Amino acid sequence: MAHPSFQLKKAKNDKFYFVLTAKNGQIIAQSEMYNSKDAAENGINSVKNNAPAAEIDDQTAAA
C-alpha cells in the first residue's frame, strides 16, 4: 500500500474509523469512531481539507 494513506477500518463493534499513516507505514493519527462508513469518509475529507491550514497550538508552556 502506498504511503502516506488514509486507511478506512471497521471495528469489532461495527463502527467505522480511519487511521492516517506516514511514508514509513507508522500510524500518525487515528479518528474517532463513526456510526457509518459515509460519516468516516466525511471525516477523512475534513482532515484532507482542513489540515493544510491547521496552525500549531503549543500548549507545552506552563500555565
Predicted model as a PDB file, atoms N, CA, C, CB and O in Angstrom, pLDDT in the B-factor column:
MODEL        1                                                                  
ATOM      1  N   MET A   1       0.838  -1.181   0.000  1.00 68.00           N  
ATOM      2  CA  MET A   1       0.000   0.000   0.000  1.00 68.00           C  
ATOM      3  C   MET A   1       0.885   1.247   0.000  1.00 68.00           C  
ATOM      4  CB  MET A   1      -0.955  -0.003   1.218  1.00 68.00           C  
ATOM      5  O   MET A   1       1.891   1.308   0.707  1.00 68.00           O  
ATOM      6  N   ALA A   2       0.506   2.213  -0.782  1.00 71.00           N  
ATOM      7  CA  ALA A   2       1.262   3.458  -0.858  1.00 71.00           C  
ATOM      8  C   ALA A   2       1.065   4.281   0.417  1.00 71.00           C  
ATOM      9  CB  ALA A   2       0.836   4.273  -2.095  1.00 71.00           C  
ATOM     10  O   ALA A   2      -0.011   4.282   1.016  1.00 71.00           O  
ATOM     11  N   HIS A   3       2.085   4.951   0.800  1.00 75.00           N  
ATOM     12  CA  HIS A   3       2.021   5.803   1.998  1.00 75.00           C  
ATOM     13  C   HIS A   3       2.472   7.186   1.632  1.00 75.00           C  
ATOM     14  CB  HIS A   3       2.889   5.237   3.153  1.00 75.00           C  
ATOM     15  O   HIS A   3       3.278   7.291   0.707  1.00 75.00           O  
ATOM     16  N   PRO A   4       2.052   8.243   2.242  1.00 89.00           N  
ATOM     17  CA  PRO A   4       1.059   8.231   3.312  1.00 89.00           C  
ATOM     18  C   PRO A   4      -0.319   7.862   2.779  1.00 89.00           C  
ATOM     19  CB  PRO A   4       1.006   9.592   4.004  1.00 89.00           C  
ATOM     20  O   PRO A   4      -0.611   8.037   1.596  1.00 89.00           O  
ATOM     21  N   SER A   5      -1.164   7.344   3.679  1.00 94.00           N  
ATOM     22  CA  SER A   5      -2.506   6.963   3.252  1.00 94.00           C  
ATOM     23  C   SER A   5      -3.490   7.022   4.405  1.00 94.00           C  
ATOM     24  CB  SER A   5      -2.495   5.568   2.650  1.00 94.00           C  
ATOM     25  O   SER A   5      -3.116   6.960   5.576  1.00 94.00           O  
ATOM     26  N   PHE A   6      -4.761   7.144   4.039  1.00 96.00           N  
ATOM     27  CA  PHE A   6      -5.850   7.005   4.987  1.00 96.00           C  
ATOM     28  C   PHE A   6      -6.347   5.578   4.845  1.00 96.00           C  
ATOM     29  CB  PHE A   6      -7.001   8.062   4.735  1.00 96.00           C  
ATOM     30  O   PHE A   6      -6.627   5.133   3.732  1.00 96.00           O  
ATOM     31  N   GLN A   7      -6.460   4.862   5.932  1.00 96.00           N  
ATOM     32  CA  GLN A   7      -6.965   3.503   5.911  1.00 96.00           C  
ATOM     33  C   GLN A   7      -8.302   3.483   6.639  1.00 96.00           C  
ATOM     34  CB  GLN A   7      -5.951   2.512   6.559  1.00 96.00           C  
ATOM     35  O   GLN A   7      -8.365   3.739   7.841  1.00 96.00           O  
ATOM     36  N   LEU A   8      -9.358   3.182   5.917  1.00 98.00           N  
ATOM     37  CA  LEU A   8     -10.696   3.109   6.475  1.00 98.00           C  
ATOM     38  C   LEU A   8     -10.883   1.713   7.059  1.00 98.00           C  
ATOM     39  CB  LEU A   8     -11.785   3.428   5.395  1.00 98.00           C  
ATOM     40  O   LEU A   8     -10.641   0.713   6.382  1.00 98.00           O  
ATOM     41  N   LYS A   9     -11.316   1.647   8.321  1.00 98.00           N  
ATOM     42  CA  LYS A   9     -11.414   0.357   9.011  1.00 98.00           C  
ATOM     43  C   LYS A   9     -12.775   0.215   9.689  1.00 98.00           C  
ATOM     44  CB  LYS A   9     -10.283   0.210  10.051  1.00 98.00           C  
ATOM     45  O   LYS A   9     -13.477   1.197   9.931  1.00 98.00           O  
ATOM     46  N   LYS A  10     -13.124  -1.031   9.986  1.00 98.00           N  
ATOM     47  CA  LYS A  10     -14.348  -1.326  10.721  1.00 98.00           C  
ATOM     48  C   LYS A  10     -13.964  -2.044  12.008  1.00 98.00           C  
ATOM     49  CB  LYS A  10     -15.336  -2.188   9.864  1.00 98.00           C  
ATOM     50  O   LYS A  10     -13.268  -3.059  11.982  1.00 98.00           O  
ATOM     51  N   ALA A  11     -14.426  -1.505  13.138  1.00 98.00           N  
ATOM     52  CA  ALA A  11     -14.095  -2.071  14.445  1.00 98.00           C  
ATOM     53  C   ALA A  11     -14.993  -3.259  14.764  1.00 98.00           C  
ATOM     54  CB  ALA A  11     -14.221  -1.003  15.540  1.00 98.00           C  
ATOM     55  O   ALA A  11     -15.984  -3.507  14.077  1.00 98.00           O  
ATOM     56  N   LYS A  12     -14.636  -3.984  15.810  1.00 98.00           N  
ATOM     57  CA  LYS A  12     -15.414  -5.146  16.234  1.00 98.00           C  
ATOM     58  C   LYS A  12     -16.833  -4.761  16.641  1.00 98.00           C  
ATOM     59  CB  LYS A  12     -14.719  -5.847  17.390  1.00 98.00           C  
ATOM     60  O   LYS A  12     -17.740  -5.591  16.584  1.00 98.00           O  
ATOM     61  N   ASN A  13     -17.032  -3.505  17.053  1.00 98.00           N  
ATOM     62  CA  ASN A  13     -18.358  -3.047  17.456  1.00 98.00           C  
ATOM     63  C   ASN A  13     -19.168  -2.528  16.258  1.00 98.00           C  
ATOM     64  CB  ASN A  13     -18.232  -1.952  18.516  1.00 98.00           C  
ATOM     65  O   ASN A  13     -20.204  -1.889  16.435  1.00 98.00           O  
ATOM     66  N   ASP A  14     -18.687  -2.809  15.044  1.00 98.00           N  
ATOM     67  CA  ASP A  14     -19.336  -2.424  13.782  1.00 98.00           C  
ATOM     68  C   ASP A  14     -19.323  -0.926  13.500  1.00 98.00           C  
ATOM     69  CB  ASP A  14     -20.751  -2.900  13.786  1.00 98.00           C  
ATOM     70  O   ASP A  14     -20.049  -0.456  12.624  1.00 98.00           O  
ATOM     71  N   LYS A  15     -18.507  -0.173  14.231  1.00 98.00           N  
ATOM     72  CA  LYS A  15     -18.346   1.247  13.927  1.00 98.00           C  
ATOM     73  C   LYS A  15     -17.137   1.399  13.007  1.00 98.00           C  
ATOM     74  CB  LYS A  15     -18.175   2.101  15.239  1.00 98.00           C  
ATOM     75  O   LYS A  15     -16.294   0.506  12.910  1.00 98.00           O  
ATOM     76  N   PHE A  16     -17.072   2.535  12.344  1.00 98.00           N  
ATOM     77  CA  PHE A  16     -16.014   2.804  11.377  1.00 98.00           C  
ATOM     78  C   PHE A  16     -15.052   3.851  11.916  1.00 98.00           C  
ATOM     79  CB  PHE A  16     -16.607   3.265  10.043  1.00 98.00           C  
ATOM     80  O   PHE A  16     -15.439   4.726  12.691  1.00 98.00           O  
ATOM     81  N   TYR A  17     -13.802   3.754  11.501  1.00 98.00           N  
ATOM     82  CA  TYR A  17     -12.791   4.749  11.857  1.00 98.00           C  
ATOM     83  C   TYR A  17     -11.716   4.725  10.791  1.00 98.00           C  
ATOM     84  CB  TYR A  17     -12.186   4.476  13.274  1.00 98.00           C  
ATOM     85  O   TYR A  17     -11.688   3.840   9.935  1.00 98.00           O  
ATOM     86  N   PHE A  18     -10.828   5.709  10.853  1.00 97.00           N  
ATOM     87  CA  PHE A  18      -9.720   5.707   9.911  1.00 97.00           C  
ATOM     88  C   PHE A  18      -8.426   6.014  10.629  1.00 97.00           C  
ATOM     89  CB  PHE A  18      -9.957   6.713   8.790  1.00 97.00           C  
ATOM     90  O   PHE A  18      -8.410   6.643  11.687  1.00 97.00           O  
ATOM     91  N   VAL A  19      -7.344   5.557  10.032  1.00 97.00           N  
ATOM     92  CA  VAL A  19      -6.011   5.912  10.507  1.00 97.00           C  
ATOM     93  C   VAL A  19      -5.264   6.566   9.350  1.00 97.00           C  
ATOM     94  CB  VAL A  19      -5.238   4.654  11.049  1.00 97.00           C  
ATOM     95  O   VAL A  19      -5.478   6.236   8.183  1.00 97.00           O  
ATOM     96  N   LEU A  20      -4.403   7.480   9.692  1.00 95.00           N  
ATOM     97  CA  LEU A  20      -3.528   8.134   8.731  1.00 95.00           C  
ATOM     98  C   LEU A  20      -2.130   7.610   8.975  1.00 95.00           C  
ATOM     99  CB  LEU A  20      -3.586   9.697   8.853  1.00 95.00           C  
ATOM    100  O   LEU A  20      -1.608   7.699  10.086  1.00 95.00           O  
ATOM    101  N   THR A  21      -1.525   7.062   7.933  1.00 94.00           N  
ATOM    102  CA  THR A  21      -0.182   6.511   8.072  1.00 94.00           C  
ATOM    103  C   THR A  21       0.838   7.370   7.331  1.00 94.00           C  
ATOM    104  CB  THR A  21      -0.138   5.070   7.553  1.00 94.00           C  
ATOM    105  O   THR A  21       0.530   8.006   6.323  1.00 94.00           O  
ATOM    106  N   ALA A  22       2.046   7.369   7.854  1.00 92.00           N  
ATOM    107  CA  ALA A  22       3.157   8.106   7.260  1.00 92.00           C  
ATOM    108  C   ALA A  22       3.812   7.274   6.155  1.00 92.00           C  
ATOM    109  CB  ALA A  22       4.197   8.486   8.340  1.00 92.00           C  
ATOM    110  O   ALA A  22       3.422   6.134   5.905  1.00 92.00           O  
ATOM    111  N   LYS A  23       4.795   7.856   5.514  1.00 91.00           N  
ATOM    112  CA  LYS A  23       5.510   7.154   4.437  1.00 91.00           C  
ATOM    113  C   LYS A  23       6.124   5.847   4.897  1.00 91.00           C  
ATOM    114  CB  LYS A  23       6.591   8.039   3.871  1.00 91.00           C  
ATOM    115  O   LYS A  23       6.232   4.900   4.118  1.00 91.00           O  
ATOM    116  N   ASN A  24       6.530   5.788   6.168  1.00 91.00           N  
ATOM    117  CA  ASN A  24       7.155   4.564   6.681  1.00 91.00           C  
ATOM    118  C   ASN A  24       6.129   3.555   7.193  1.00 91.00           C  
ATOM    119  CB  ASN A  24       8.128   4.908   7.794  1.00 91.00           C  
ATOM    120  O   ASN A  24       6.504   2.518   7.741  1.00 91.00           O  
ATOM    121  N   GLY A  25       4.841   3.847   7.021  1.00 89.00           N  
ATOM    122  CA  GLY A  25       3.784   2.932   7.430  1.00 89.00           C  
ATOM    123  C   GLY A  25       3.307   3.098   8.859  1.00 89.00           C  
ATOM    124  O   GLY A  25       2.339   2.455   9.266  1.00 89.00           O  
ATOM    125  N   GLN A  26       3.969   3.950   9.624  1.00 94.00           N  
ATOM    126  CA  GLN A  26       3.574   4.171  11.010  1.00 94.00           C  
ATOM    127  C   GLN A  26       2.300   5.000  11.089  1.00 94.00           C  
ATOM    128  CB  GLN A  26       4.698   4.859  11.781  1.00 94.00           C  
ATOM    129  O   GLN A  26       2.108   5.927  10.303  1.00 94.00           O  
ATOM    130  N   ILE A  27       1.429   4.669  12.038  1.00 95.00           N  
ATOM    131  CA  ILE A  27       0.197   5.425  12.250  1.00 95.00           C  
ATOM    132  C   ILE A  27       0.555   6.756  12.919  1.00 95.00           C  
ATOM    133  CB  ILE A  27      -0.825   4.612  13.121  1.00 95.00           C  
ATOM    134  O   ILE A  27       1.232   6.792  13.946  1.00 95.00           O  
ATOM    135  N   ILE A  28       0.084   7.842  12.313  1.00 94.00           N  
ATOM    136  CA  ILE A  28       0.345   9.166  12.886  1.00 94.00           C  
ATOM    137  C   ILE A  28      -0.922   9.829  13.400  1.00 94.00           C  
ATOM    138  CB  ILE A  28       1.003  10.061  11.856  1.00 94.00           C  
ATOM    139  O   ILE A  28      -0.847  10.831  14.111  1.00 94.00           O  
ATOM    140  N   ALA A  29      -2.084   9.289  13.053  1.00 95.00           N  
ATOM    141  CA  ALA A  29      -3.350   9.810  13.574  1.00 95.00           C  
ATOM    142  C   ALA A  29      -4.418   8.740  13.451  1.00 95.00           C  
ATOM    143  CB  ALA A  29      -3.780  11.101  12.823  1.00 95.00           C  
ATOM    144  O   ALA A  29      -4.408   7.932  12.522  1.00 95.00           O  
ATOM    145  N   GLN A  30      -5.345   8.750  14.410  1.00 97.00           N  
ATOM    146  CA  GLN A  30      -6.487   7.849  14.363  1.00 97.00           C  
ATOM    147  C   GLN A  30      -7.734   8.646  14.698  1.00 97.00           C  
ATOM    148  CB  GLN A  30      -6.306   6.648  15.340  1.00 97.00           C  
ATOM    149  O   GLN A  30      -7.722   9.487  15.598  1.00 97.00           O  
ATOM    150  N   SER A  31      -8.796   8.383  13.981  1.00 98.00           N  
ATOM    151  CA  SER A  31     -10.033   9.132  14.158  1.00 98.00           C  
ATOM    152  C   SER A  31     -10.854   8.620  15.323  1.00 98.00           C  
ATOM    153  CB  SER A  31     -10.853   9.079  12.901  1.00 98.00           C  
ATOM    154  O   SER A  31     -10.519   7.626  15.966  1.00 98.00           O  
ATOM    155  N   GLU A  32     -11.933   9.328  15.572  1.00 98.00           N  
ATOM    156  CA  GLU A  32     -12.961   8.855  16.482  1.00 98.00           C  
ATOM    157  C   GLU A  32     -13.720   7.722  15.795  1.00 98.00           C  
ATOM    158  CB  GLU A  32     -13.925  10.014  16.901  1.00 98.00           C  
ATOM    159  O   GLU A  32     -13.467   7.425  14.627  1.00 98.00           O  
ATOM    160  N   MET A  33     -14.637   7.095  16.503  1.00 98.00           N  
ATOM    161  CA  MET A  33     -15.491   6.062  15.929  1.00 98.00           C  
ATOM    162  C   MET A  33     -16.721   6.731  15.304  1.00 98.00           C  
ATOM    163  CB  MET A  33     -15.912   5.013  17.016  1.00 98.00           C  
ATOM    164  O   MET A  33     -17.316   7.641  15.882  1.00 98.00           O  
ATOM    165  N   TYR A  34     -17.078   6.263  14.127  1.00 98.00           N  
ATOM    166  CA  TYR A  34     -18.234   6.791  13.403  1.00 98.00           C  
ATOM    167  C   TYR A  34     -19.285   5.688  13.273  1.00 98.00           C  
ATOM    168  CB  TYR A  34     -17.817   7.332  11.996  1.00 98.00           C  
ATOM    169  O   TYR A  34     -18.951   4.508  13.170  1.00 98.00           O  
ATOM    170  N   ASN A  35     -20.544   6.085  13.280  1.00 98.00           N  
ATOM    171  CA  ASN A  35     -21.635   5.108  13.176  1.00 98.00           C  
ATOM    172  C   ASN A  35     -21.831   4.577  11.762  1.00 98.00           C  
ATOM    173  CB  ASN A  35     -22.923   5.728  13.655  1.00 98.00           C  
ATOM    174  O   ASN A  35     -22.430   3.518  11.577  1.00 98.00           O  
ATOM    175  N   SER A  36     -21.330   5.303  10.761  1.00 98.00           N  
ATOM    176  CA  SER A  36     -21.498   4.857   9.382  1.00 98.00           C  
ATOM    177  C   SER A  36     -20.208   5.045   8.590  1.00 98.00           C  
ATOM    178  CB  SER A  36     -22.648   5.617   8.710  1.00 98.00           C  
ATOM    179  O   SER A  36     -19.348   5.848   8.950  1.00 98.00           O  
ATOM    180  N   LYS A  37     -20.099   4.294   7.520  1.00 98.00           N  
ATOM    181  CA  LYS A  37     -18.944   4.411   6.630  1.00 98.00           C  
ATOM    182  C   LYS A  37     -18.922   5.792   5.982  1.00 98.00           C  
ATOM    183  CB  LYS A  37     -18.972   3.307   5.547  1.00 98.00           C  
ATOM    184  O   LYS A  37     -17.858   6.394   5.837  1.00 98.00           O  
ATOM    185  N   ASP A  38     -20.090   6.293   5.592  1.00 98.00           N  
ATOM    186  CA  ASP A  38     -20.162   7.633   4.991  1.00 98.00           C  
ATOM    187  C   ASP A  38     -19.634   8.703   5.945  1.00 98.00           C  
ATOM    188  CB  ASP A  38     -21.607   7.960   4.591  1.00 98.00           C  
ATOM    189  O   ASP A  38     -18.924   9.618   5.527  1.00 98.00           O  
ATOM    190  N   ALA A  39     -19.983   8.586   7.224  1.00 98.00           N  
ATOM    191  CA  ALA A  39     -19.505   9.563   8.205  1.00 98.00           C  
ATOM    192  C   ALA A  39     -17.991   9.499   8.349  1.00 98.00           C  
ATOM    193  CB  ALA A  39     -20.171   9.327   9.564  1.00 98.00           C  
ATOM    194  O   ALA A  39     -17.337  10.534   8.475  1.00 98.00           O  
ATOM    195  N   ALA A  40     -17.427   8.290   8.330  1.00 98.00           N  
ATOM    196  CA  ALA A  40     -15.969   8.146   8.412  1.00 98.00           C  
ATOM    197  C   ALA A  40     -15.302   8.742   7.178  1.00 98.00           C  
ATOM    198  CB  ALA A  40     -15.576   6.661   8.565  1.00 98.00           C  
ATOM    199  O   ALA A  40     -14.259   9.387   7.283  1.00 98.00           O  
ATOM    200  N   GLU A  41     -15.901   8.526   6.007  1.00 98.00           N  
ATOM    201  CA  GLU A  41     -15.352   9.112   4.778  1.00 98.00           C  
ATOM    202  C   GLU A  41     -15.434  10.637   4.827  1.00 98.00           C  
ATOM    203  CB  GLU A  41     -16.106   8.577   3.538  1.00 98.00           C  
ATOM    204  O   GLU A  41     -14.533  11.317   4.336  1.00 98.00           O  
ATOM    205  N   ASN A  42     -16.496  11.177   5.409  1.00 98.00           N  
ATOM    206  CA  ASN A  42     -16.588  12.634   5.593  1.00 98.00           C  
ATOM    207  C   ASN A  42     -15.492  13.120   6.526  1.00 98.00           C  
ATOM    208  CB  ASN A  42     -17.974  13.031   6.149  1.00 98.00           C  
ATOM    209  O   ASN A  42     -14.940  14.201   6.323  1.00 98.00           O  
ATOM    210  N   GLY A  43     -15.172  12.331   7.550  1.00 97.00           N  
ATOM    211  CA  GLY A  43     -14.079  12.681   8.453  1.00 97.00           C  
ATOM    212  C   GLY A  43     -12.748  12.738   7.724  1.00 97.00           C  
ATOM    213  O   GLY A  43     -11.950  13.646   7.957  1.00 97.00           O  
ATOM    214  N   ILE A  44     -12.502  11.782   6.850  1.00 97.00           N  
ATOM    215  CA  ILE A  44     -11.270  11.784   6.050  1.00 97.00           C  
ATOM    216  C   ILE A  44     -11.219  13.046   5.190  1.00 97.00           C  
ATOM    217  CB  ILE A  44     -11.185  10.509   5.156  1.00 97.00           C  
ATOM    218  O   ILE A  44     -10.194  13.726   5.137  1.00 97.00           O  
ATOM    219  N   ASN A  45     -12.314  13.350   4.525  1.00 96.00           N  
ATOM    220  CA  ASN A  45     -12.352  14.548   3.674  1.00 96.00           C  
ATOM    221  C   ASN A  45     -12.150  15.814   4.482  1.00 96.00           C  
ATOM    222  CB  ASN A  45     -13.674  14.626   2.922  1.00 96.00           C  
ATOM    223  O   ASN A  45     -11.521  16.759   4.008  1.00 96.00           O  
ATOM    224  N   SER A  46     -12.674  15.845   5.694  1.00 95.00           N  
ATOM    225  CA  SER A  46     -12.486  17.015   6.555  1.00 95.00           C  
ATOM    226  C   SER A  46     -11.011  17.205   6.896  1.00 95.00           C  
ATOM    227  CB  SER A  46     -13.315  16.875   7.846  1.00 95.00           C  
ATOM    228  O   SER A  46     -10.499  18.323   6.849  1.00 95.00           O  
ATOM    229  N   VAL A  47     -10.331  16.117   7.236  1.00 94.00           N  
ATOM    230  CA  VAL A  47      -8.897  16.206   7.542  1.00 94.00           C  
ATOM    231  C   VAL A  47      -8.129  16.670   6.312  1.00 94.00           C  
ATOM    232  CB  VAL A  47      -8.351  14.842   8.033  1.00 94.00           C  
ATOM    233  O   VAL A  47      -7.252  17.528   6.408  1.00 94.00           O  
ATOM    234  N   LYS A  48      -8.459  16.102   5.157  1.00 93.00           N  
ATOM    235  CA  LYS A  48      -7.780  16.500   3.922  1.00 93.00           C  
ATOM    236  C   LYS A  48      -7.968  17.991   3.636  1.00 93.00           C  
ATOM    237  CB  LYS A  48      -8.301  15.671   2.742  1.00 93.00           C  
ATOM    238  O   LYS A  48      -7.029  18.672   3.223  1.00 93.00           O  
ATOM    239  N   ASN A  49      -9.182  18.493   3.857  1.00 92.00           N  
ATOM    240  CA  ASN A  49      -9.482  19.886   3.545  1.00 92.00           C  
ATOM    241  C   ASN A  49      -8.963  20.867   4.581  1.00 92.00           C  
ATOM    242  CB  ASN A  49     -10.953  20.060   3.401  1.00 92.00           C  
ATOM    243  O   ASN A  49      -8.567  21.978   4.229  1.00 92.00           O  
ATOM    244  N   ASN A  50      -8.956  20.480   5.850  1.00 90.00           N  
ATOM    245  CA  ASN A  50      -8.627  21.417   6.916  1.00 90.00           C  
ATOM    246  C   ASN A  50      -7.199  21.342   7.432  1.00 90.00           C  
ATOM    247  CB  ASN A  50      -9.542  21.201   8.039  1.00 90.00           C  
ATOM    248  O   ASN A  50      -6.686  22.335   7.947  1.00 90.00           O  
ATOM    249  N   ALA A  51      -6.552  20.212   7.311  1.00 87.00           N  
ATOM    250  CA  ALA A  51      -5.218  20.047   7.874  1.00 87.00           C  
ATOM    251  C   ALA A  51      -4.167  20.978   7.262  1.00 87.00           C  
ATOM    252  CB  ALA A  51      -4.781  18.631   7.700  1.00 87.00           C  
ATOM    253  O   ALA A  51      -3.316  21.474   8.000  1.00 87.00           O  
ATOM    254  N   PRO A  52      -4.185  21.239   5.951  1.00 83.00           N  
ATOM    255  CA  PRO A  52      -3.149  22.133   5.414  1.00 83.00           C  
ATOM    256  C   PRO A  52      -3.186  23.528   6.029  1.00 83.00           C  
ATOM    257  CB  PRO A  52      -3.299  22.246   3.914  1.00 83.00           C  
ATOM    258  O   PRO A  52      -2.166  24.216   6.059  1.00 83.00           O  
ATOM    259  N   ALA A  53      -4.349  23.952   6.520  1.00 84.00           N  
ATOM    260  CA  ALA A  53      -4.479  25.282   7.108  1.00 84.00           C  
ATOM    261  C   ALA A  53      -4.356  25.266   8.631  1.00 84.00           C  
ATOM    262  CB  ALA A  53      -5.806  25.889   6.713  1.00 84.00           C  
ATOM    263  O   ALA A  53      -4.410  26.316   9.270  1.00 84.00           O  
ATOM    264  N   ALA A  54      -4.192  24.087   9.207  1.00 88.00           N  
ATOM    265  CA  ALA A  54      -4.141  23.986  10.665  1.00 88.00           C  
ATOM    266  C   ALA A  54      -2.893  24.658  11.219  1.00 88.00           C  
ATOM    267  CB  ALA A  54      -4.182  22.522  11.100  1.00 88.00           C  
ATOM    268  O   ALA A  54      -1.793  24.510  10.687  1.00 88.00           O  
ATOM    269  N   GLU A  55      -3.095  25.401  12.301  1.00 91.00           N  
ATOM    270  CA  GLU A  55      -1.978  26.037  12.987  1.00 91.00           C  
ATOM    271  C   GLU A  55      -1.536  25.160  14.143  1.00 91.00           C  
ATOM    272  CB  GLU A  55      -2.361  27.450  13.486  1.00 91.00           C  
ATOM    273  O   GLU A  55      -2.282  24.291  14.593  1.00 91.00           O  
ATOM    274  N   ILE A  56      -0.342  25.386  14.613  1.00 90.00           N  
ATOM    275  CA  ILE A  56       0.162  24.654  15.781  1.00 90.00           C  
ATOM    276  C   ILE A  56      -0.233  25.430  17.025  1.00 90.00           C  
ATOM    277  CB  ILE A  56       1.720  24.453  15.713  1.00 90.00           C  
ATOM    278  O   ILE A  56       0.060  26.619  17.144  1.00 90.00           O  
ATOM    279  N   ASP A  57      -0.895  24.756  17.947  1.00 90.00           N  
ATOM    280  CA  ASP A  57      -1.289  25.347  19.229  1.00 90.00           C  
ATOM    281  C   ASP A  57      -0.407  24.714  20.289  1.00 90.00           C  
ATOM    282  CB  ASP A  57      -2.827  25.124  19.542  1.00 90.00           C  
ATOM    283  O   ASP A  57      -0.751  23.669  20.842  1.00 90.00           O  
ATOM    284  N   ASP A  58       0.719  25.332  20.575  1.00 91.00           N  
ATOM    285  CA  ASP A  58       1.697  24.791  21.518  1.00 91.00           C  
ATOM    286  C   ASP A  58       1.196  25.009  22.946  1.00 91.00           C  
ATOM    287  CB  ASP A  58       3.094  25.455  21.315  1.00 91.00           C  
ATOM    288  O   ASP A  58       1.193  26.134  23.445  1.00 91.00           O  
ATOM    289  N   GLN A  59       0.779  23.938  23.591  1.00 91.00           N  
ATOM    290  CA  GLN A  59       0.258  24.016  24.946  1.00 91.00           C  
ATOM    291  C   GLN A  59       1.237  23.416  25.949  1.00 91.00           C  
ATOM    292  CB  GLN A  59      -1.087  23.308  25.036  1.00 91.00           C  
ATOM    293  O   GLN A  59       0.842  22.972  27.027  1.00 91.00           O  
ATOM    294  N   THR A  60       2.527  23.407  25.580  1.00 93.00           N  
ATOM    295  CA  THR A  60       3.526  22.825  26.452  1.00 93.00           C  
ATOM    296  C   THR A  60       4.042  23.792  27.505  1.00 93.00           C  
ATOM    297  CB  THR A  60       4.662  22.323  25.640  1.00 93.00           C  
ATOM    298  O   THR A  60       4.671  23.362  28.472  1.00 93.00           O  
ATOM    299  N   ALA A  61       3.796  25.073  27.344  1.00 86.00           N  
ATOM    300  CA  ALA A  61       4.268  26.067  28.314  1.00 86.00           C  
ATOM    301  C   ALA A  61       3.462  25.963  29.596  1.00 86.00           C  
ATOM    302  CB  ALA A  61       4.171  27.497  27.733  1.00 86.00           C  
ATOM    303  O   ALA A  61       2.267  25.671  29.563  1.00 86.00           O  
ATOM    304  N   ALA A  62       4.103  26.198  30.706  1.00 70.00           N  
ATOM    305  CA  ALA A  62       3.422  26.149  32.000  1.00 70.00           C  
ATOM    306  C   ALA A  62       2.348  27.221  32.053  1.00 70.00           C  
ATOM    307  CB  ALA A  62       4.424  26.330  33.161  1.00 70.00           C  
ATOM    308  O   ALA A  62       2.537  28.333  31.559  1.00 70.00           O  
ATOM    309  N   ALA A  63       1.230  26.877  32.652  1.00 62.00           N  
ATOM    310  CA  ALA A  63       0.096  27.825  32.752  1.00 62.00           C  
ATOM    311  C   ALA A  63       0.371  28.878  33.805  1.00 62.00           C  
ATOM    312  CB  ALA A  63      -1.218  27.081  33.086  1.00 62.00           C  
ATOM    313  O   ALA A  63      -0.461  29.756  34.032  1.00 62.00           O  
TER     314      ALA A  63                                                      
ENDMDL                                                                          
END                                                                             
